[in-house]
Amino acid sequence: MSGPASHFLPTALAFWLALSLVFLGRKARPGAVRLAVSLVAAAVVPFIPFRGWMLFQWVAVLEPEPSVTVMALLFAGLVSRAGGPKLLRSCDWNSAWAFGATASLLLFPTTIGLSSVDIYSWGWCKGFALAVGLLAMGLLLKGNRLGVVLLIGLLVYFLRTGESNNAWDVLIDPLYGAASLVVVFSRIIFSRVDPKSQIQRLKKFLQN
């Protein structure tokens, strides 16, 4: 994999953020030593060579340019996990998962050729960016911080700091879309299941 190092910087940064979250675990407010070790380890792992490429370059094959949205979500999650302020509340996370799942369901049929409407091409139109801006403003008026994330994405889009000139690529990427679908559909499935009844069935099964 060739190219300047700056070309892979967003992928390496996203990989570091994700690994930092994994290494920190789910424990809230880790100690200073654990925090430092986790962040340093997460910074070293992406640069481990494997079959001629560094690990983050292998990740770039699947995620060549992480979206601004996923970068913001990873950053907010890391700050909260490290003991900092909650940049995104539960309602903001719910909106982020819903946005990612909806965008994925809209784009997926186009990607595999099941739809005659090329929704992805909308991302090159200024009108689409305006629609996203209106959505962001609506979210902000309701106090939802996902609106801030979307506005940051639009700012990056208009500044043309990314590789792609399509607004979709700034707002969503395959891994964010897949994660959003998993979260949304798992919540739909498990919301229909009574946890108490499942525990009782498990106890009866174990007793037998």
DOKEMI-756047 format. One line per 4 residues: number of its first residue (from 1); their letters; for each residue z, y, x of N, C-alpha, C. Coordinates in steps of 0.1 Angstrom, whole numbers. Each point is the difference from the previous one (the first is absolute). Layout:
NUM = a = Z:Y:X:Z:Y:X:Z:Y:X ~ ...;
This chain:
1 = msgp = 0:-12:9:0:12:-9:0:12:9 ~ -10:8:-1:-2:12:8:3:12:-8 ~ 1:12:7:2:13:-6:11:7:6 ~ 1:13:-2:11:7:6:14:-4:-7;
5 = ashf = 10:2:8:14:-3:-5:3:7:-13 ~ -4:13:-1:3:8:-12:-6:-6:-13 ~ -11:-8:2:-6:-6:-12:10:-10:-7 ~ 8:-7:8:9:-10:-5:14:5:-2;
9 = lpta = 2:13:2:14:6:-1:6:-2:-14 ~ -8:3:-11:6:-2:-13:5:-14:-3 ~ -9:-10:5:4:-14:-2:12:-3:8 ~ 1:4:12:12:-3:9:12:7:-6;
13 = lafw = -1:12:-6:12:7:-6:4:-8:-12 ~ -9:-4:-9:4:-7:-12:6:-13:4 ~ -5:-7:10:5:-13:4:15:2:5 ~ 2:11:8:13:3:5:10:3:-12;
17 = lals = -4:7:-9:8:3:-12:4:-12:-7 ~ -10:-9:-3:2:-12:-7:10:-10:8 ~ -3:-1:13:9:-9:8:14:6:1 ~ 1:13:0:14:6:1:8:-4:-13;
21 = lvfl = -7:0:-11:7:-3:-13:4:-15:0 ~ -9:-8:6:3:-15:0:12:-2:10 ~ -1:6:11:11:-3:10:14:6:-4 ~ -1:11:-8:13:6:-5:6:-9:-11;
25 = grka = -8:-7:-7:5:-9:-11:4:9:-12 ~ 6:-7:-9:3:7:-13:14:7:1 ~ 7:-2:11:13:6:1:-1:15:1 ~ 8:7:-9:0:15:-1:8:6:12;
29 = rpga = -5:11:5:7:7:10:4:-9:12 ~ -10:-4:8:3:-9:12:7:9:10 ~ 7:-7:9:6:7:11:-10:6:10 ~ 5:9:8:-9:7:10:-7:-10:9;
33 = vrla = 7:-10:5:-6:-9:9:-11:-9:-7 ~ 3:-5:-11:-10:-8:-8:-12:9:-3 ~ 2:12:-4:-11:9:-3:-9:2:12 ~ 7:3:11:-8:3:12:-8:-12:5;
37 = vslv = 7:-12:0:-7:-12:4:-12:-3:-9 ~ 2:1:-13:-10:-3:-10:-12:9:2 ~ 2:13:2:-11:10:2:-8:-3:13 ~ 8:-3:11:-7:-2:12:-7:-13:0;
41 = aaav = 6:-11:-6:-7:-13:-1:-13:2:-8 ~ 1:7:-11:-12:2:-8:-11:8:7 ~ 4:8:9:-10:8:8:-6:-8:11 ~ 7:-11:4:-5:-8:11:-10:-11:-5;
45 = vpfi = 4:-6:-11:-7:-12:-6:-15:3:-2 ~ -4:12:-6:-14:2:-2:-9:0:12 ~ 6:2:12:-8:0:12:1:-13:8 ~ 5:-10:-6:0:-13:6:-14:-6:0;
49 = pfrg = -6:-4:12:-13:-5:0:-1:-14:-6 ~ -11:-2:-7:-2:-14:-5:-15:-2:-1 ~ -5:-10:8:-14:-3:1:-9:12:2 ~ 3:8:9:-8:11:5:2:13:-8;
53 = wmlf = 7:-1:-11:3:12:-8:15:2:-1 ~ 4:12:-2:14:3:-4:3:-3:-14 ~ 12:-3:-4:3:-5:-14:-5:11:-10 ~ 2:13:3:-3:10:-10:-15:1:-2;
57 = qwva = -8:-5:10:-14:0:-1:-5:-11:-10 ~ 8:-11:1:-3:-11:-10:3:5:-14 ~ 11:7:-1:3:6:-13:-11:9:-5 ~ -6:7:9:-10:10:-4:-12:-7:-5;
61 = vlep = -2:-13:2:-11:-7:-6:1:0:-15 ~ 13:-2:-5:3:-1:-14:2:14:-6 ~ 6:9:9:4:13:-5:-5:10:10 ~ -14:3:0:-5:9:10:5:14:-1;
65 = epsv = 3:5:-12:5:13:-1:10:1:-12 ~ 13:-1:3:10:0:-11:-1:13:-7 ~ 2:-1:-13:0:12:-9:12:9:3 ~ -2:13:-4:11:9:1:12:-4:-9;
69 = tvma = -4:-6:-11:10:-5:-10:9:-10:6 ~ -6:-10:7:8:-11:5:8:5:12 ~ -5:9:8:7:6:11:13:7:-5 ~ -2:8:-11:11:7:-6:11:-9:-5;
73 = llfa = -5:-11:-7:10:-9:-6:8:-7:11 ~ -7:-4:11:7:-7:11:10:9:7 ~ -4:13:2:8:10:6:13:2:-9 ~ -2:2:-13:11:3:-9:9:-12:0;
77 = glvs = -5:-13:0:8:-11:0:8:-2:13 ~ -6:4:11:7:-1:13:11:10:1 ~ -2:12:-5:10:10:1:12:-4:-9 ~ -3:-5:-12:11:-4:-8:7:-12:6;
81 = ragg = -7:-10:5:6:-12:6:8:3:12 ~ -4:11:7:8:4:13:12:8:-3 ~ 3:2:-13:12:8:-4:-2:14:-3 ~ -13:4:0:-4:14:-3:0:2:-15;
85 = pkll = -5:12:-4:-1:3:-15:-11:-8:-6 ~ 2:-2:-13:-11:-8:-8:-11:10:-4 ~ -10:0:8:-12:9:-3:-7:-4:-13 ~ 0:-13:-3:-5:-5:-13:10:-7:-7;
89 = rscd = 2:4:-13:9:-7:-9:-6:-12:-6 ~ 7:-7:-8:-5:-12:-7:-12:3:-9 ~ 1:11:-7:-11:4:-9:-12:3:8 ~ 1:6:12:-11:3:8:-7:-12:6;
93 = wnsa = 9:-10:4:-6:-13:4:-7:-7:-11 ~ 5:0:-12:-6:-6:-11:-14:6:-3 ~ -1:13:1:-13:7:-2:-9:-3:12 ~ 5:-2:12:-9:-3:11:-6:-14:-2;
97 = wafg = 8:-10:-4:-5:-13:-2:-10:0:-12 ~ 3:7:-10:-9:1:-12:-13:6:4 ~ 0:11:8:-12:7:5:-8:-10:8 ~ 6:-7:10:-7:-9:8:-6:-12:-8;
101 = atas = 7:-5:-9:-5:-11:-8:-12:4:-9 ~ 2:12:-6:-11:5:-9:-13:3:8 ~ 2:6:12:-12:3:8:-6:-12:5 ~ 8:-11:3:-6:-12:5:-8:-7:-11;
105 = lllf = 5:0:-12:-7:-6:-12:-13:7:-3 ~ 0:13:3:-12:8:-3:-11:-3:11 ~ 5:-1:12:-9:-2:11:-5:-14:3 ~ 9:-10:-4:-4:-14:4:-13:-5:-7;
109 = ptti = -2:3:-13:-13:-5:-6:-12:6:7 ~ 1:13:4:-11:6:8:-2:-7:13 ~ 11:-3:7:-1:-6:13:-7:-13:0 ~ 2:-9:-10:-6:-13:0:-13:0:-9;
113 = glss = -4:11:-5:-13:1:-7:1:-4:-15 ~ 12:1:-6:2:-4:-14:-2:12:-9 ~ -1:12:5:-1:12:-8:-13:7:4 ~ -7:5:-10:-12:8:2:3:14:4;
117 = vdiy = 13:4:-2:4:14:3:6:0:14 ~ -5:8:8:5:0:14:11:11:1 ~ 12:-5:-3:12:8:-1:3:6:14 ~ -2:-8:10:3:4:14:-8:13:4;
121 = swgw = -12:1:-5:-8:12:3:6:13:-6 ~ 9:-1:-9:6:11:-6:8:8:11 ~ 5:-8:10:8:6:11:-7:10:8 ~ -14:1:-1:-7:10:8:-3:12:-8;
125 = ckgf = 5:0:-13:-2:12:-9:12:9:1 ~ -2:13:0:11:9:0:7:0:-14 ~ -7:-4:-10:7:-1:-13:10:-11:0 ~ -2:-11:7:10:-10:1:13:5:7;
129 = alav = -2:7:11:11:6:7:8:10:-9 ~ -8:8:-9:7:9:-9:8:-8:-10 ~ -5:-11:-5:7:-9:-10:13:-5:6 ~ -1:-4:13:12:-5:7:10:11:2;
133 = glla = -5:12:3:9:12:1:7:3:-13 ~ -7:-1:-11:6:2:-13:11:-11:-3 ~ -3:-12:3:9:-11:-1:13:3:8 ~ -2:5:12:11:3:9:9:11:-6;
137 = mgll = -7:10:-5:7:12:-6:8:-5:-12 ~ -6:-9:-8:7:-5:-12:12:-8:4 ~ -1:-8:11:12:-7:4:11:9:5 ~ -4:11:8:9:9:5:8:8:-12;
141 = lkgn = -8:3:-10:7:7:-12:10:-9:-6 ~ -2:-13:1:10:-10:-6:11:-3:11 ~ -1:6:11:10:-3:11:-2:-13:7 ~ -13:-5:0:-3:-12:7:-6:3:13;
145 = rlgv = 7:-5:11:-4:3:13:-13:-7:5 ~ -5:-9:-7:-13:-6:3:-11:11:1 ~ 3:11:-8:-10:11:0:-1:7:13 ~ 11:0:7:0:6:14:-8:-9:9;
149 = vlli = 1:-13:-1:-7:-9:8:-15:1:-2 ~ -4:1:-13:-14:2:-4:-6:13:6 ~ 8:10:-1:-5:13:5:-2:0:15 ~ 9:-7:7:-1:-2:15:-13:-7:2;
153 = gllv = -3:-10:-8:-12:-8:2:-13:9:-2 ~ 1:8:-10:-11:9:-3:-2:10:12 ~ 11:5:5:-1:9:12:-7:-6:11 ~ 4:-13:3:-7:-7:11:-15:-2:-3;
157 = yflr = -3:-3:-13:-14:-2:-4:-8:13:3 ~ 6:11:-4:-8:13:1:-1:4:15 ~ 10:-3:8:0:3:14:-9:-9:8 ~ -4:-11:-6:-8:-10:6:6:-6:13;
161 = tges = 12:-2:0:7:-6:12:-2:-15:1 ~ -4:-6:-11:-1:-15:1:-14:-4:3 ~ -2:-13:2:-13:-6:3:-10:1:-12 ~ 5:-2:-12:-8:0:-12:0:13:-7;
165 = nnaw = -11:3:-6:-1:13:-8:1:-3:-15 ~ 5:-13:-3:1:-3:-14:15:1:-4 ~ 3:7:-11:14:2:-4:7:-12:-3 ~ -7:-11:-5:7:-12:-3:7:-6:13;
169 = dvli = -7:1:11:5:-5:13:13:7:5 ~ 1:12:-5:12:8:4:12:-4:-9 ~ -3:-4:-12:10:-2:-10:5:-15:-1 ~ -9:-9:3:3:-14:-1:-7:-8:10;
173 = dply = 6:-11:4:-6:-10:10:3:-14:-5 ~ -7:-10:5:2:-14:-5:14:-5:0 ~ 7:2:11:14:-5:0:9:7:-10 ~ -1:13:-1:8:7:-10:-4:-4:-14;
177 = gaas = -13:-2:-3:-4:-5:-13:5:-14:-3 ~ -1:-9:10:5:-13:-2:15:-1:-3 ~ 7:8:8:15:1:-1:4:5:-14 ~ -8:10:-5:3:6:-13:-2:-10:-11;
181 = lvvv = -11:-7:1:-3:-10:-10:11:-11:-1 ~ 4:-4:12:11:-11:1:13:6:-7 ~ 3:12:4:13:6:-6:-1:1:-15 ~ -11:6:-5:-2:3:-14:0:-13:-8;
185 = fsri = -8:-10:4:-2:-12:-8:13:-8:1 ~ 7:0:11:12:-8:1:11:6:-9 ~ 0:13:-1:10:7:-9:-4:-3:-15 ~ -13:-1:-3:-4:-3:-14:5:-14:-3;
189 = ifsr = -3:-10:9:4:-14:-2:15:-2:-1 ~ 7:6:9:15:-3:0:7:8:-10 ~ -6:11:-5:6:8:-11:1:-8:-13 ~ -9:-10:-1:0:-9:-12:9:-12:1;
193 = vdpk = 6:-1:12:9:-11:2:15:4:0 ~ 8:-6:-8:14:3:-1:7:-7:12 ~ 5:9:9:6:-6:12:12:-9:-3 ~ 8:3:-10:12:-8:-3:-5:-14:-5;
197 = sqiq = -10:0:-8:-4:-13:-5:-6:-9:11 ~ -7:7:10:-5:-8:11:11:-5:9 ~ 11:7:1:11:-4:8:7:-12:-7 ~ 1:0:-13:6:-11:-7:-8:-12:1;
201 = rlkk = -13:1:-1:-9:-11:1:1:-6:14 ~ 2:8:10:1:-5:14:13:-7:2 ~ 11:5:-6:13:-7:1:-1:-14:-7 ~ -6:-1:-12:-1:-13:-7:-9:-9:8;
205 = flqn = -10:5:7:-9:-9:8:8:-5:12 ~ 8:8:6:8:-4:12:11:-10:-4 ~ 6:2:-12:10:-9:-5:-5:-14:-3 ~ -12:0:-5:-7:-13:-3:-4:-7:13;
